[in-house]
Structure formats: C-alpha cells, structure tokens
Amino acid sequence: MCGIQASRDLPKRPVSGWPTPNPKSFRAAAPLLIALCPLLGTGAFSVSALAAVSIKPAELRCEYLADPLGLDVPAPRLSWRLNATDAEAHAQRQTSYHVLVADQAALLTANRGNLWDSGVVSSDESLNIAYGGKPLTSGQQCFWKVRVKDERGRLSSWSRPAHWTMGLLTPSDWKAKWIGTDQVFVKGNGYPPPDNQMPDPWLRKTFKLSSAPLHAVAYVASVGYHELYLKRVRTTRFSARNLR
C-alpha cells in the first residue's frame, strides 16, 4: 500500500512565497507519484530479504549416522551441520536450538513433538545433543527436526525431517535362538587339519513365514560375520555394518 495520495483539487489561494500552481503540471506529476509506489515496495522487500537468518541446520545425524536403524542407545545423541545462507556474511553462529521428536511423521509435520519438545535452548552446541524426552521402547520409530537462532537472534526455518529406529534394548526382547552347532570342531574325519588352518565355518538357518507381513524387521546379532538373505537376495553388506 502506498501512502502517497494525489488530488486534482487545487488550493483556492496560493501559499505565500510559492508560485501559483499550474493545473496542467500538477495533473502530469500525479501519475508519476503514483508510479513510484511499486518501486518503494520493492525497496522495502529487499531490505527485508537482507534481514534473513544467516544460518540454517542441515545434514541431521543420530549417533553420527544418517537415519540409522536398530540403535541400542537409550538416549541417542543428535547432531546437525550449520549451513550459511549468505556467503558474504561474517561471524555467523548458532545461539540457540529447538528440537522436536515425534513417533509419527504426521505429528512432526504439524510441529508436535509428542516424544520430546526441547523448547528453545540457549546454546551454540550442535553436536551430541542427548535425547531428553520420553523413554524409548524397543523397535520404536522416531522422527525429528531442528531449528536454530543465529547470532542476531533470528529464527531459522525447520530443518528437513530425519528419523531413527530403536533396536532391541533388553535381553528379554530377544526371542530367537543362536544359530550354532557343537559339531564344527569335533576331532575326527580329518579335523583338525595337520596345519591347524581351520577355515571359518558357515552356519545357515532357513525359515519361511506362514503369511506375508505388512511390515517386518529383522534383528541380527552375531559373533563375527553374518549375512542376511531375503528370497535368495543378500540384504546386508559386511562393509556397511553401521546399521544404516
């Protein structure tokens, strides 16, 4: 909205010390004044853009991993990276953070942290922020995001959401049995070999489900190396044992 108003009504008497206005000149100047309004509005927008927050959180990590699965830490540590929004700015820094954790993605989208709402915490820390919400249970899914304030107290937008999944937290949660045998190192039939160079034994367990599940999670623990196959397709990689 522009605060400049033009009128076609001229004063009946000239102001002392001022020349008598020319009606034609006044009418010609009025559109010019009105035309300046969009330019003034554009200038105000540019000033507002310069006042934007100088940093924003990105690359969210939980226990140093991106969206990890099967965590066995009761209070996972959260971290994020701060990206500068203006490459020409100086002395950018975080002065506070606000973390939300929810058990449903929809709740997080609605900015509701039903597991943990840290509130605004005055801190420049962005590494190893320990989860401080409700106790987490085995197999629980957690969705989270964070926003920060910069060196001038300006609030960033929320980060992109991230998530993690809890593993089995207590021994009683494990219902399976070890895949093993006591016959591998029994003497006889050529064992042990003369040079004692025993190859690593492979122990296999095959099972079938009685019905197709809507959602299934396999928890695997081993003393050493293991591989998990689903319909004869390997689903695990030993080089990627970080549960990602």
For each residue, the residues with C-beta under 8 A, 3 or more apart:
1:
2: 34 36 37 40 41
3:
4: 33 34 36 37
5:
6: 29 30 31 33 34
7:
8: 26 27 30
9:
10: 21 23 26
11: 14 15 21
12:
13:
14: 11 18 19 20 21
15: 11 18
16:
17:
18: 14 15 21
19: 14
20: 14
21: 10 11 14 18 25 26
22: 25 26
23: 10 26 27
24: 27 28
25: 21 22 28 29
26: 8 10 21 22 23 29 30
27: 8 23 24 30
28: 24 25 31 32
29: 6 25 26 32 33
30: 6 8 26 27 33 34
31: 6 28 34 35
32: 28 29 35 36
33: 4 6 29 30 36
34: 2 4 6 30 31 37
35: 31 32 38 39
36: 2 4 32 33 39 40
37: 2 4 34 40 41
38: 35 41 42
39: 35 36 42 43
40: 2 36 37 43 44
41: 2 37 38 44 45
42: 38 39 45 46
43: 39 40 46 47
44: 40 41 47 48
45: 41 42 48 49
46: 42 43 49 50
47: 43 44 50 51
48: 44 45 51 52
49: 45 46 52
50: 46 47
51: 47 48 154
52: 48 49 85 86 154
53: 56 85 149 150 154 155 156 157
54: 84 85 86 89 92 150 151 152 154
55: 82 83 84 85 92 93 94 148 150 156
56: 53 82 83 85 148 156 157 159
57: 60 80 81 82 83 97 126 146 147 148 156 159
58: 80 81 82 83 159 160
59: 66 80 81
60: 57 66 78 79 80 144 145 146 159 160 162
61: 64 65 66 78 79 80 162
62: 65 67 68 71 76 77 78 79 144 162 164
63: 68 71 73 76 77 164
64: 61 77 79
65: 61 62 68 164 242 243 244
66: 59 60 61 162 244
67: 62 162 163 164 244
68: 62 63 65 71 164 165 242 243 244
69: 164 165 167 243 244
70: 165 166 167 168 219 243
71: 62 63 68 76 164 165 166 167 243
72: 166 167 168 169
73: 63 76 77
74: 135 136 169
75: 130 131 132
76: 62 63 71 73 130 131 142 164
77: 62 63 64 73 127 128 129 130 131
78: 60 61 62 99 128 129 130 131 144 146
79: 60 61 62 64 126 127 128 129
80: 57 58 59 60 61 126 146 159
81: 57 58 59 126
82: 55 56 57 58 92 94 126 148
83: 55 56 57 58
84: 54 55 87 89 92
85: 52 53 54 55 56 89
86: 52 54 89 92
87: 84
88:
89: 54 84 85 86 92
90:
91: 151
92: 54 55 82 84 86 89 150 151
93: 55 124 150 151
94: 55 82 97 123 124 126 148 149 150
95: 122 124 148 149 150 151 153
96: 120 121 122 123 148 149
97: 57 94 118 120 121 123 125 126 129 146 147 148 149
98: 118 119 120 121 146 147 148
99: 78 113 116 117 118 121 129 144 145 146
100: 108 111 112 113 116 117 118 144 145 146 158
101: 108 113 115 116 117 131 133 142 143 144
102: 105 107 108 112 113 114 115 142 143 144
103: 107 114 115 140 141 142 143
104: 107 108 114 143
105: 102 108 109 143 161 163
106: 109 110
107: 102 103 104 110 112 113 114 143
108: 100 101 102 104 105 111 112 113 143 144 145 161
109: 105 106 161
110: 106 107
111: 100 108 158
112: 100 102 107 108 117
113: 99 100 101 102 107 108 116 117 118 133 144
114: 102 103 104 107
115: 101 102 103 133 134 136 142
116: 99 100 101 113 131 132 133 134
117: 99 100 101 112 113 133
118: 97 98 99 100 113 121 132
119: 98
120: 96 97 98 149
121: 96 97 98 99 118
122: 95 96
123: 94 96 97
124: 93 94 95
125: 97 128 129
126: 57 79 80 81 82 94 97 129 148
127: 77 79
128: 77 78 79 125
129: 77 78 79 97 99 125 126
130: 75 76 77 78
131: 75 76 77 78 101 116 136
132: 75 116 118
133: 101 113 115 116 117
134: 115 116
135: 74
136: 74 115 131 140 142 166 169
137: 140 166 169
138: 166 167 168 169 170 173
139: 165 166 167 168 217
140: 103 136 137 165 166
141: 103 163 164 165 166
142: 76 101 102 103 115 136 163 164 165 166
143: 101 102 103 104 105 107 108 161 162 163
144: 60 62 78 99 100 101 102 108 113 161 162 163 164
145: 60 99 100 108 158 159 160 161 162
146: 57 60 78 80 97 98 99 100 158 159
147: 57 97 98 155 156 157 158 159
148: 55 56 57 82 94 95 96 97 98 126 155 156
149: 53 94 95 96 97 120 153 154 155 156
150: 53 54 55 92 93 94 95 153 154 156
151: 54 91 92 93 95
152: 54
153: 95 149 150
154: 51 52 53 54 149 150
155: 53 147 148 149
156: 53 55 56 57 147 148 149 150
157: 53 56 147
158: 100 111 145 146 147
159: 56 57 58 60 80 145 146 147 162
160: 58 60 145
161: 105 108 109 143 144 145
162: 60 61 62 66 67 143 144 145 159
163: 67 105 141 142 143 144
164: 62 63 65 67 68 69 71 76 141 142 144
165: 68 69 70 71 139 140 141 142 217
166: 70 71 72 136 137 138 139 140 141 142 169
167: 69 70 71 72 138 139 219 243
168: 70 72 138 139 173 174 219
169: 72 74 136 137 138 166 173
170: 138 173
171: 174
172:
173: 138 168 169 170
174: 168 171 219 221
175:
176: 219
177:
178:
179: 203 204 205
180: 203
181: 184 203
182: 186
183: 186
184: 181 201 203
185: 191 192 198
186: 182 183 191
187: 191 192
188: 191
189:
190: 193
191: 185 186 187 188 198
192: 185 187 196 198
193: 190 196 197 198
194:
195:
196: 192 193
197: 193
198: 185 191 192 193
199:
200: 224 225
201: 184
202:
203: 179 180 181 184
204: 179
205: 179
206:
207:
208:
209: 212 213 216
210:
211:
212: 209
213: 209 216
214:
215:
216: 209 213
217: 139 165
218: 228
219: 70 167 168 174 176
220: 226 228 236
221: 174
222: 225 226
223:
224: 200
225: 200 222 238
226: 220 222 236
227: 234 236 238
228: 218 220 234 235 236
229: 232 233 234 235
230: 233 235
231:
232: 229
233: 229 230
234: 227 228 229 237
235: 228 229 230
236: 220 226 227 228 240
237: 234 240 241
238: 225 227 241
239:
240: 236 237 244
241: 237 238
242: 65 68
243: 65 68 69 70 71 167
244: 65 66 67 68 69 240
